[in-house]
């Protein structure tokens, strides 16, 4: 039986994230009221900087279980990430354990966080992997687009790998939407069509978020 990550652990992670993100930077959160208060949800987050995931964990209204590359799960950091309910995934193969755990989070009515671009990049949703469509269509969970803006504006003076301390980072939550066409089909064609629908929605959300924030 697949072990589902701890919801209590994710709540602890959220509280730690709140303290860290608001202590180190000045997050401005827009649209968090759009996140459904209960039931399964998938956050689709753009990914331009390493702090994007922790930032969303800290400012989101509900505890989040992120799919995180297995390379991050090393030593004490790995034990910490597991303890706060995060999911280790092998990006280079079909990781059935990670898939089962992620689906388990959604079946339990939890929130799954995904970087649909698969890896850190421009953070513009230009190239999506099929994983997001699979989880959305398989679970029927709505997708909430999340844009993190400002994390890559300029490097910090003390730690170049992080945004400047006390700088503003905007996190914009969009309207939930369904990726599937309502038929419940999970064929390759259905997933390709769902990926196209998702890409249009995420790109439109990012453009809207940039307009709202002036980024």
Buried (B, 14 or more C-beta within 10 A) or exposed (E): EEEBBBBEBBBBBBBBBBEBBEEBBEBBBBBBEBBBEEEBBBBBBBBBBEBBBBBBBBBBBBBBBBBBBBEBBEEEEBEBBBBBBBBBBEBEEEBEEBBEBBBBBBEEEBBBBBBBBBEBBEBBBEEBBBBBBBBBBBBBBBBBBBBBBBBBEEEBEEEEEBBBEEBBBBBBBBBBBBBBEEEEBEEEEBBEBBBEBBBEBBBEBBEBBBEBBEB
